[in-house]
Amino acid sequence: MIYMLAKALEVSGLVTLLWALYIGMTGKGMFVEVAMLAAGAVAFYTGRALEKRAGHRSGGPGGPGSPGGPGGSGGPRGPGRG
């Protein structure tokens, strides 16, 4: 359930960012654009933090589960074949 909420927050944050960019291009006010950009960024990163807390995000490049990190395959040739 938390994972779905996190994904919904991420998507709504991205949509808000796109809407803010559209408002900025049409010249409807810089204050509104910046406020929406901030709100979208907060929504996105809140969703990302919830997703990470729920255990569905590895933490970025080199983390567990990535090809170069611990527990990974070591790349296309496999572990130890460099």
N, C-alpha and C positions, 0 to 999 in steps of 0.2 A: 504494500500500500504506500509506504514512504517513497519507494522507488518511482511509482507512477506520479506522485505529487511532485517529486523532484524533476522528473521529465517535463511535466506540465509547466512548472516554473521556468525551466530552461527555454521551452518553446515560447512561452508568453514573453519572456525577456527578449528573445531574438525578434519576435514580431514587433514588440514595442520599439526596439532599436531601429528596425526598418521603417516603421511609421514616423519616428522622430527624424530620420534622414529625409523622408519625403516632405515633412513639414518644413525642414530647413531649406530644401531645394525650391519649394514654392514660395518662400519668403513670408511665412505667416508669423514670424517672431522668433528671435533667437532664444529668449528666455524659455519659451515653451519647448523648443527643441532640446536645449540643454537639460531641462528638468526631465523630459521624457527619456533622454539618453541615460541620465543617472538612474532613473527608476528601472529602465530595462536592464542596466548593468547589475543593479542590486538584485533584481528578480533572477537573473541568470546565475549569478554567483551564489545566491542562496540555494537555488536548485542544485547547483554543482556540489555545494557543501553537504546538502542532504543526501545526495546520491553517494558521495564518498563515505558518509557516515553509515549509510545502509549497507556498504560493503560491495558496491557494484562498480567501483572505479579503482584502477590499479595505482594511480598516483602519478602517472606521467611516464616519459621515456626512461628506460632503465629500471623500472620498478618490477615487482613480481609479476610474472606472466608475460612480460615483453621479451622479444627475441634476445636482447642482450643482457637482461637482468636475471636475478636468481630465479630458478624454476623455469626459465625459458629454454628454447630449443638451441640457442647459440647461433642462429642465423640459418641461411638456406642449406648449408652443408651439414648442419648438426653440431653438437657440442664438441669442442676440442679439435676441430678440423679447420685450421686457420689459414 
